[in-house]
């Protein structure tokens, strides 16, 4: 669509320089780009790895804070594992 649109703009510019036709082709290219971006945003299934790493770091800080407050580390980590299993269902 984009290659055809650029070719159409070039042909329309060379062949009489009709501003209405050039603007129409340009608008079609813009609409195709917006549709492509919308499709990509709607169908995205996974998050970017950087966000997962940031969430994991925050979770580890919370576990460390609970252990520092006196909670047994093995029970806190078991709770986190159980919560993650439940969240994946």
C-alpha positions as CSV (number, residue, x, y, z in Angstrom):
1,X,0.0,0.0,0.0
2,X,2.8,2.4,0.9
3,X,4.9,1.7,-2.2
4,X,1.8,2.0,-4.4
5,X,0.9,5.3,-2.7
6,X,4.3,6.8,-3.2
7,X,4.3,5.7,-6.8
8,X,0.8,7.2,-7.2
9,X,1.9,10.5,-5.7
10,X,4.9,10.6,-8.1
11,X,2.7,9.8,-11.1
12,X,0.1,12.3,-10.1
13,X,2.7,15.0,-9.6
14,X,4.3,14.4,-13.0
15,X,1.0,14.0,-14.8
16,X,-0.6,17.4,-14.5
17,X,0.2,18.2,-10.8
18,X,-3.5,17.7,-9.7
19,X,-3.4,18.7,-6.0
20,X,-6.7,17.0,-5.2
21,X,-5.5,13.6,-6.5
22,X,-2.1,13.9,-4.7
23,X,-3.9,14.8,-1.4
24,X,-6.3,11.9,-1.8
25,X,-3.4,9.4,-2.3
26,X,-1.6,10.9,0.7
27,X,-4.7,10.6,2.8
28,X,-5.0,6.9,1.8
29,X,-1.4,6.3,2.8
30,X,-2.0,8.0,6.2
31,X,-5.2,5.9,6.8
32,X,-3.3,2.7,6.0
33,X,-0.5,3.7,8.4
34,X,-3.1,4.4,11.2
35,X,-4.8,1.1,10.5
36,X,-1.5,-0.8,10.7
37,X,-0.6,0.9,14.0
38,X,-4.1,0.2,15.4
39,X,-3.9,-3.4,14.4
40,X,-0.5,-3.8,16.0
41,X,-1.7,-2.3,19.2
42,X,-4.8,-4.3,19.4
43,X,-3.3,-7.7,18.6
44,X,-0.2,-7.4,20.8
45,X,-0.2,-10.4,23.2
46,X,3.0,-10.0,25.1
47,X,4.7,-7.3,27.0
48,X,8.1,-5.9,26.3
49,X,10.9,-7.7,28.2
50,X,12.0,-4.5,29.9
51,X,8.7,-4.2,31.7
52,X,8.9,-7.8,32.8
53,X,12.4,-7.2,34.2
54,X,11.2,-4.1,36.1
55,X,8.2,-5.9,37.6
56,X,10.5,-8.8,38.7
57,X,12.9,-6.3,40.3
58,X,10.0,-4.7,42.2
59,X,8.8,-8.1,43.4
60,X,12.2,-9.1,44.6
61,X,12.5,-5.8,46.6
62,X,9.1,-6.5,48.2
63,X,10.2,-10.1,49.1
64,X,13.5,-8.7,50.6
65,X,11.5,-6.1,52.6
66,X,9.2,-8.8,54.0
67,X,12.2,-11.0,54.9
68,X,13.9,-8.1,56.6
69,X,10.7,-7.4,58.6
70,X,10.9,-10.9,60.0
71,X,8.9,-13.2,57.7
72,X,10.5,-16.6,56.8
73,X,12.0,-16.4,53.4
74,X,10.9,-19.8,52.3
75,X,7.3,-19.2,53.1
76,X,7.3,-15.8,51.3
77,X,8.8,-17.3,48.2
78,X,6.3,-20.1,48.3
79,X,3.5,-17.6,48.5
80,X,4.9,-15.7,45.5
81,X,5.1,-18.9,43.5
82,X,1.5,-19.9,44.4
83,X,0.3,-16.4,43.4
84,X,2.1,-16.6,40.1
85,X,0.6,-20.0,39.3
86,X,-2.9,-18.7,40.2
87,X,-2.3,-15.6,38.0
88,X,-1.4,-17.7,35.0
89,X,-4.7,-19.6,35.0
